[in-house]
Amino acid sequence: MSTRSRQIKHEPKMFRGILSICILTFSLSISKPSYVTVFFILVSLALLVELFLLTWAIVCRFITQPKDIQFEDDSLKVFHKEIVADDIQKIIIRGYFFQTIGILPKNKKIVPSHMSFKFTGNEEEGIQELKEWAKQVGVPVEHGSYVSWI
């Protein structure tokens, strides 16, 4: 089997978290002045710092150029990190219209962020090629949901 490659991008998955933080911060900031305490100010500042960091992470992910995934005989190379097939517990495909891929390592319950991506261009061909590779190396592929870090 020769080395093949396709273009992929990180999955943008942080919008719900940022939206909930914005709503919480806004609701805290419009509360009655009698409730304003030092604790309220510290919590609001912590939430604003977290909002800034999450926004920065999203912007960095959106401006990065697509990377390649390389299918090799017994490993994948995703975002310049090699993942040996023996270290993969399963590959999870999430979504129907906009599918994202999560590679779950053995003995882990959460998909690392560098192992969560989506195909750019012709998504169906990329997913089909990934399924063929997984079948050849004996890695199970499932449709479902997965938990991933930011």
C-alpha positions in Angstrom: 0.0 0.0 0.0 1.5 3.3 -1.0 1.3 6.5 1.0 -1.8 8.5 0.2 -2.8 11.9 1.6 -5.9 14.2 1.9 -6.4 17.6 3.3 -8.0 18.0 6.7 -8.8 20.8 9.2 -9.5 21.0 12.9 -13.1 20.7 13.9 -14.5 24.1 15.2 -16.4 22.8 18.2 -16.1 25.6 20.8 -19.1 27.8 19.9 -21.6 26.4 22.4 -19.1 26.9 25.2 -18.3 30.4 24.2 -22.0 31.3 23.8 -22.8 29.9 27.2 -20.0 31.9 28.8 -21.1 35.1 27.1 -24.7 34.6 28.3 -23.6 33.9 31.8 -21.2 36.9 31.9 -23.9 39.2 30.5 -26.5 38.0 32.9 -24.1 38.5 35.8 -23.2 42.0 34.6 -26.8 43.3 34.4 -27.8 42.1 37.8 -28.9 44.6 40.4 -26.1 46.7 42.0 -27.0 45.4 45.5 -25.6 42.0 44.5 -22.2 43.3 43.3 -19.5 42.0 45.6 -15.8 41.3 45.4 -16.7 37.6 44.6 -18.9 38.7 41.7 -16.2 40.9 40.3 -13.6 38.1 40.5 -15.9 35.6 38.9 -16.7 38.1 36.1 -13.0 38.7 35.4 -12.2 35.0 35.4 -15.0 34.4 32.9 -13.9 37.3 30.7 -10.3 35.9 30.7 -11.6 32.5 29.7 -13.8 34.0 27.0 -10.7 35.8 25.6 -8.6 32.6 25.6 -11.4 30.5 23.9 -11.9 33.2 21.3 -8.2 33.3 20.6 -8.1 29.5 20.2 -11.0 29.7 17.7 -9.3 32.4 15.7 -6.1 30.4 15.6 -7.9 27.3 14.4 -9.8 29.2 11.7 -6.7 30.9 10.2 -4.6 27.8 10.0 -4.2 26.4 6.6 -5.6 22.8 5.9 -3.1 20.1 6.7 -2.7 16.6 5.2 -3.6 13.3 6.6 -1.4 10.5 5.3 -2.5 6.9 5.1 0.4 4.5 5.4 0.6 0.7 5.7 0.3 0.6 9.5 -0.1 4.2 10.7 -1.8 7.5 10.0 0.0 10.9 10.1 -2.4 13.5 11.3 -1.3 17.1 11.8 2.4 15.9 11.6 1.9 13.4 14.3 2.1 9.7 13.6 -0.5 7.4 15.0 0.2 3.7 14.8 -2.8 1.5 14.1 -2.2 -0.7 17.1 -2.6 2.4 19.4 -6.1 3.2 18.0 -9.1 1.9 19.9 -11.6 3.0 17.3 -12.4 5.7 14.8 -15.7 7.6 15.3 -17.6 9.5 12.6 -19.8 12.2 14.1 -22.6 13.9 12.2 -24.5 13.3 9.0 -24.3 16.4 6.8 -21.1 17.8 8.2 -19.1 14.8 9.4 -16.1 15.1 11.7 -13.7 12.3 12.6 -12.4 11.5 16.0 -9.6 8.9 16.6 -9.9 7.4 20.0 -6.6 6.1 21.4 -6.5 2.9 23.4 -7.2 3.2 27.1 -8.6 6.7 26.6 -12.2 8.0 26.9 -11.7 11.4 25.4 -10.5 12.1 21.8 -7.4 14.4 21.9 -7.9 17.6 19.9 -5.1 16.8 17.5 -7.0 13.6 16.6 -10.3 15.4 15.8 -10.7 16.8 12.3 -12.8 17.1 9.2 -12.0 16.5 5.6 -11.9 19.5 3.3 -13.0 19.2 -0.3 -14.8 16.0 -1.2 -15.7 14.8 2.3 -17.3 11.5 1.2 -14.2 10.3 -0.6 -12.0 11.1 2.4 -14.2 9.2 4.8 -14.4 6.3 2.4 -10.6 6.2 2.1 -10.3 6.3 5.9 -12.8 3.4 6.2 -10.8 1.3 3.7 -7.6 2.0 5.6 -9.2 1.1 8.9 -10.5 -2.1 7.5 -7.1 -3.1 6.1 -5.4 -2.5 9.5 -8.3 -3.9 11.6 -9.4 -0.7 13.4 -13.2 -0.5 14.0 -15.1 2.5 12.6 -18.3 3.6 14.2 -20.9 6.3 13.6 -21.7 8.2 16.8 -20.6 11.0 19.1 -17.4 11.5 21.0 -16.0 13.8 23.6 -13.0 16.0 22.8 -10.9 18.7 24.4 -11.0 22.2 23.1 
